[in-house]
Amino acid sequence: MPSVPSWLTFHSVSQLSFFSAESIPPAVTDLAGMLAGPGQVVTSEDRARISIVVDRDWRAQAVAELIAQCGLGAEVTRSEEGSPLVRTQSTPALLPLSVQWTKGAVKAVPVGWVPNSRQLRVWAVAAGRLEEGGERFVFGLDPHAKETHAPLAQALMRVGIAPTQLGNRTPGPGLRVSGKKRLTKLVEYLGEAPKHVDTSVAWPHV
């Protein structure tokens, strides 16, 4: 039997395993989307907690609801600078994500990470923004973890929405998705905007 090219095998697997966020049950692994953005994970003994500072109160409420859907407790408070801050409960359930997303004491993207649609959904809610009247969508990145930016760009490429990497200029680093084909695919992955999300500034459409 002739061998199957590696690129064909990958393409087939990715097409079979990738569904709209609304068709996949919530799971703790969804919260990898917080870490793809500016989220942080802290481990203490046999437990871990994920937290993220966001730019709007509605975004904090939306993230908290997604955390709750995963079966975890969520708290909305304020950072020292006064920005909305969302954090999960400290739980052993988050230890696997903590191990996968850290290298030593530094946040790191898991090698070969292929984000599923629910992880993209959490990322979009936590740090997504529209540009050019909705013709572009940007996944926000962690400005304090520049070493994650290129691997995250590669992760989006693996799911067929190749982005343009933006620098640290205001409103911050990000991965821009543009073009009707890519945006259509992204909209299909993300599904309807979750409760609380301001779709006029932070949800892709075509």
Phi, psi and omega in degrees: 000132180293147180289150178267129179303142183299325182292327180289321178298314181298315182300316182295316180298315182296323180291325182284331188263357187251115181233166176302146181303328183286347181259000181249131179297145177300148178209158180302329180295343176303330188287358169301334177297330175293322182284332174296326172276210183275018179291158180231149176239136179235131180252137177223109183055249184256021183227162176217155179223139176249136178225158179207137174266129182240174188260353182218149178296322180297326180292320178299316180295320180294318178296317180301321180292321177295323176297315180298323179298333178280357179090015181246154174285148180226146178233133175251124182217206180232144174284174178298333179274354178096003179279154176300137180228132178241137176217149177279169168293160174275121189209148175298337182298338181264000180300316179302317177296321179300316180294317183292326188257016175227148174228104191070236178256011187248141176292137181214144179282132177304139182301127177072019183303130175241102184292135174275176188293328179287325175294319176297322180297313178297318179299315180297318180294317185286326189211019181271153178207150177270153174226161174052048177065025178097001181278352177222148176233136183241126169275117180291146180247168178277113181293344181261005180224063185300333181291348177272346189295310181295315177299327178288324174299319178294325179297319178293325177299324182295336180254016170083020178232061182307125184257171168256130182276128180259151180278196186273005180295158181304135008268024176122166182293153180191176176242113186269127175254123181221166182095137186300320183296313181292318180294322177298316178296319179297317178299320178297320179295313190282329183075199180292148179297137177293167177305144177084338186292133175277098186291345181285341182233349190213031175214129184289152175206164179230000000 
